[in-house]
Amino acid sequence: MNTTPDPETTLAAGPIDDVDAFVLTQIRHLHEVLDPPPADLTDRITFAMSVAALEAEVLGQIHRAHASL
């Protein structure tokens, strides 16, 4: 059995260097240009989280109401 890790595993386990940072910056830029997030994404997320919190609150009240019967 070969216990020597392959070169990709060794490279991936190492620290991020300047080349890695450059490549990640280029990938981020590519995504920003070709597939930017919607302008209202933060508002959508906030709304969805508010709805989920309200649903959880209503469900909790329903469970408490049924438990007291």
KANOR-V415791 format. One record per run of one state. SS is the DSSP state (H for helix, E for strand, - for the rest). FROM is the first residue (numbers start at 1). TO is the last residue. If there is no record, write none. Layout:
ss->{SS | SS}
from->{FROM | FROM}
to->{TO | TO}
This chain:
ss->{- | H | - | H | - | H | -}
from->{1 | 7 | 14 | 18 | 35 | 41 | 68}
to->{6 | 13 | 17 | 34 | 40 | 67 | 69}
